[in-house]
Amino acid sequence: MTTSETTFTDPVCGMTVDPATAAAAAEHEGQTYYFCSKGCQKSFVADPGQFLAS
């Protein structure tokens, strides 16, 4: 088993999040997003478009 060095950006607050230690995760349109806190996850789930707008 290998360990990934991949990190993700919390779409709500912009923090760098390691999926192995993320406080929460949510799936939207087939993609998994990782969050630094349950509060960020809750905000994202309530209105994903607000945080994913280009």
ABEGO torsion letter per residue (X at the ends): XBBBABBBBBAAAGBBBBAAABABBBBBGGBBBBBABAAAAAAAAABAAAAABX
